[in-house]
Amino acid sequence: MKKIYFLSDMHLGARTLKNPRETEKRVVRWLDSVKDEASAIYLLGDVLDFWYEYKTVVPRGFARFFGKIAELTDNGVEVHWFIGNHDIWIFDYLPDELGIILHKEALVCTLAGKRLFLAHGDVLPGVCLPFSMQLMQTIFHSRFCQWLFAAVHPRWTVSFAHRWSSHSRSNSLEEDYKGEQSEFLVQYAKQYLEKEPINYFIFGHRHIMLDLMLRKDSRVIILGDWINYFSFAVLDETGQLTLDIFEPSDVV
């Protein structure tokens, strides 16, 4: 009996976490708990709070998590990693060393006989971003800007990046559910359904847990996070998907 798992927004390494080391250990415990049942694990973005791959050095941290991911892929578990708005600068190191399958865009696929739309949720196909977000995306994806960033000593860039990340998250969409008519990911899913049938839309990014039926055969799932909820979704062999919590006694 093999299952497929989905989780997002662990923000490993974030300075705003109460106990970053314990959060990493908790993620590793969860990976250990599912490794024998998993055929694939989909990490839907913002797995790391900040990551930049320098050509000849590796940022410190994440040894337990990276080691567990490598163990899973070595044992035949597919690990799919979608870049989010915090771990956007993943290039070839993590795919080569850990064996992950990297996704830089939304993915539509069929799993367990169901049609899925998978994305982090910050950038979606066909959606025109506000000018400020377009500008940030252009800067972050610019090879020249990446080269400039890499040219500065990590002593300065990593510290700056963590401060930026903390500020970004404090001003982001981490808030309560806005309601069906106001949640942009729900509205996007409804519009997409008019063009193409999807059984499960699965998103991260919003840091809320949501399982909402859109039609008889279509649902939108927002995965929560590993800051407050420690949540994940699982798709079984029959095509049934459930949203769950790991070690729920500790949930805030």
C-alpha positions in Angstrom: 0.0 0.0 0.0 1.8 3.1 -1.3 0.7 6.6 -0.6 1.6 10.1 -1.9 2.3 12.9 0.5 2.2 16.7 0.2 3.4 19.4 2.6 4.8 22.9 2.4 6.0 26.0 4.2 8.4 24.4 6.7 10.6 27.6 6.5 13.5 25.6 7.9 16.2 27.9 9.3 13.9 30.8 9.8 15.0 33.1 12.6 11.4 33.7 13.7 10.9 30.0 14.6 10.8 29.4 18.3 13.2 26.5 18.0 14.6 26.0 14.5 16.5 22.8 15.4 13.4 21.2 16.9 11.3 22.1 13.9 13.9 20.4 11.6 13.9 17.3 13.9 10.1 17.2 13.8 10.1 17.3 10.0 12.7 14.4 10.0 10.5 12.4 12.4 7.5 12.9 10.0 9.7 11.7 7.1 10.7 8.7 9.1 7.0 8.0 9.9 5.9 7.9 6.2 9.0 6.5 4.4 7.8 2.9 4.3 4.4 3.8 2.9 5.4 6.7 0.5 5.9 6.2 -3.2 6.3 10.0 -3.6 6.6 13.2 -1.5 5.7 16.6 -2.9 7.3 19.6 -1.1 5.2 22.5 -2.3 7.6 25.4 -1.7 9.1 27.5 1.1 10.8 24.3 2.5 13.7 26.5 3.5 13.3 30.0 4.7 16.3 31.1 2.6 18.7 29.2 0.3 21.3 30.4 -2.1 23.6 27.9 -4.0 27.1 29.3 -4.3 29.3 27.7 -6.8 31.9 26.2 -4.5 30.4 26.4 -0.9 27.3 25.1 0.8 25.3 27.2 3.3 25.4 25.7 6.8 22.5 23.9 8.4 19.8 21.4 7.4 22.1 18.4 7.8 19.4 16.2 9.3 16.8 17.2 6.8 19.0 16.9 3.8 20.3 13.5 5.0 16.8 12.1 5.4 15.8 13.4 1.9 18.9 11.7 0.4 18.0 8.5 2.3 14.5 8.5 0.8 15.5 9.1 -2.7 18.3 6.5 -2.4 15.5 4.0 -1.4 13.4 4.8 -4.4 10.9 7.4 -3.0 10.4 10.2 -5.4 10.8 13.6 -3.8 9.4 16.6 -5.7 10.5 20.0 -4.6 8.6 23.1 -5.8 10.4 26.4 -5.4 8.5 29.0 -3.3 9.1 32.7 -2.8 11.6 32.0 0.0 13.7 29.1 -1.5 13.7 30.5 -5.1 17.4 30.2 -5.6 17.8 26.4 -5.9 19.9 25.5 -8.9 21.6 22.2 -9.4 23.2 21.3 -6.0 20.2 20.0 -4.3 18.9 18.0 -7.3 22.3 16.5 -7.9 23.2 15.7 -4.2 19.8 14.8 -2.8 18.1 13.3 -5.9 15.1 15.6 -5.7 13.0 16.5 -8.8 12.8 20.3 -8.9 9.8 22.2 -10.2 10.0 25.9 -11.0 6.4 26.2 -12.2 2.9 24.8 -11.4 2.4 21.2 -12.3 -0.8 19.4 -13.6 -0.5 15.6 -13.3 -2.4 12.4 -12.8 -1.8 10.5 -9.5 -3.8 7.5 -8.2 -6.3 8.1 -11.0 -7.0 11.7 -10.0 -6.1 14.9 -11.9 -4.1 17.3 -9.7 -3.0 20.9 -10.0 0.1 21.5 -7.8 1.7 24.8 -7.0 3.3 26.8 -4.2 0.7 29.5 -4.8 2.6 32.8 -5.0 2.9 32.7 -8.8 0.2 31.0 -10.9 -0.2 30.5 -14.7 -2.2 33.2 -16.4 -2.3 35.5 -13.3 -0.9 39.0 -13.8 1.0 40.0 -10.7 1.0 43.5 -9.2 3.8 45.6 -10.5 5.8 45.4 -7.2 5.7 41.6 -7.3 6.6 41.5 -11.0 9.6 43.7 -10.3 10.7 41.4 -7.4 10.3 38.3 -9.6 12.3 39.9 -12.4 15.1 40.8 -9.9 15.1 37.3 -8.2 15.2 35.5 -11.6 17.8 37.8 -13.2 21.1 36.0 -13.8 22.9 39.3 -13.4 21.3 40.0 -10.1 22.1 36.5 -8.9 25.7 37.0 -10.0 25.9 40.3 -8.0 24.4 38.7 -4.9 26.9 35.8 -5.1 29.8 38.3 -5.5 29.2 39.7 -2.0 30.6 37.7 0.9 28.0 35.4 2.5 28.7 37.1 5.8 26.7 40.0 4.6 24.3 38.4 2.1 22.9 35.6 4.3 22.3 38.0 7.2 20.5 40.4 4.9 18.5 37.6 3.3 17.3 36.4 6.7 16.2 39.9 7.8 14.4 40.3 4.5 12.7 37.0 4.9 11.5 37.8 8.4 10.2 41.2 7.2 8.5 39.6 4.2 6.7 37.0 6.2 5.5 39.5 8.8 3.9 41.5 6.0 2.7 38.5 4.0 -0.6 36.5 3.7 -0.2 34.6 7.0 -3.6 35.3 8.4 -7.0 33.6 8.9 -9.1 32.2 6.2 -10.7 35.1 4.2 -13.8 33.2 3.0 -14.5 31.5 -0.2 -15.2 34.7 -2.1 -12.0 36.4 -1.0 -9.3 33.7 -1.0 -7.4 34.2 -4.3 -6.3 30.6 -4.5 -9.9 29.4 -4.2 -11.0 31.9 -6.9 -8.1 30.9 -9.1 -9.2 27.2 -8.8 -12.8 28.0 -9.7 -11.7 29.9 -12.8 -9.3 27.1 -13.8 -12.1 24.6 -13.5 -14.0 26.4 -16.2 -11.3 25.5 -18.6 -10.1 22.1 -17.4 -11.3 19.4 -15.0 -9.2 19.0 -11.8 -10.0 16.7 -8.9 -7.5 18.3 -6.4 -6.0 21.7 -6.4 -3.1 21.6 -3.8 -1.4 24.8 -2.7 0.9 26.1 0.0 1.9 29.7 0.6 -1.1 30.9 2.6 -0.2 29.2 5.9 -3.8 28.2 6.5 -5.3 24.7 6.5 -8.2 24.4 4.1 -10.1 21.6 2.5 -13.0 23.0 0.4 -15.2 21.3 -2.0 -15.7 23.2 -5.2 -17.7 20.7 -7.1 -18.8 17.1 -6.5 -15.5 15.8 -7.9 -13.2 18.8 -7.2 -11.6 20.2 -4.0 -9.0 22.8 -3.2 -6.5 22.0 -0.5 -4.2 24.6 1.2 -1.6 22.7 3.2 -1.1 24.9 6.2 2.5 25.1 7.5 5.1 23.7 9.9 5.2 26.8 12.0 1.8 26.5 13.7 0.0 23.4 12.2 2.6 20.8 11.3 0.2 19.6 8.6 0.3 17.5 5.5 -2.0 15.9 2.9 -2.0 12.2 1.8 -3.4 10.6 -1.3 -4.0 6.9 -1.1 -4.2 4.3 -3.8 -7.9 4.7 -4.2 -7.6 8.4 -5.0 -8.9 9.6 -1.6 -7.1 12.7 -0.3 -7.1 13.8 3.4 -5.5 16.7 5.2 -3.9 15.7 8.5 -1.6 17.0 11.3 1.6 15.4 12.7 1.9 15.1 16.4 -1.3 17.1 16.9 -0.9 17.4 20.7 1.7 20.2 20.2 -0.3 22.3 17.7 -0.8 25.9 18.8 
